[in-house]
């Protein structure tokens, strides 16, 4: 006969020996390449086609100013106008707008396995949040396309705060809004430097690369005792 699953209530584990308080109360996710897949190649191909740049040249220019875009120092349209100027391109406003739209579309492919894991975590009674380096145009497109965003208890977008990871200020803001201590909070990001900051602040953290690796890392770190496996 199959054993009944161990019930959980508001972050507390109930077993045959009584109530055990879990150390974790919240999980903070990055957005891009964690809750979503890698950039959509169709979108990237469109950016290459419109600009006429090689993929390597486009990527070099794209990431050079991405932090400024994520920090709200540039809007999406300003980001693409600046990239065009620096590349020596003469693009019309309609082409700039098209680049801005394709850029937003690149980042909206949700990862089904990770979104299902977020639901499992919610069912355990933990809070879930997104803290993402995000520009305005991408966010506006996401809000129209990603109805699952409403499932999270807190959404933190860098451009709105004018501060981006790995600046500790954005982590502290999220902790304050969640009402959790660092040691009660788990942080997941695909960039090691962002996880390093979270850990330095006292959070538990892992670098994400794949669902399979996450499952292995959760088990190896002992966090699988507190979190369901994806």
Buried (B, 14 or more C-beta within 10 A) or exposed (E): EEEEEEEBEEBEBEEEEEEEEBBBBBBBBBBBBBBBBEBBEEBBEBBBEBBEBEEEEBBEBBEEBBBBBBBBBBBBBBBBBBBBEEBEBEBEEEBBBBBBBBBBBBBBBBBEEBBEBBEEBBEBBBBBBBBBBBBBBBBEBBEEBBEEBEEBBBBBBBBEBEBBBBBEEBBEBBBEBBEBEBEBBBBBBBBEEBBBBBBEBBBBBBBBEEBEEBBEBBEEBEBBEBBBEB
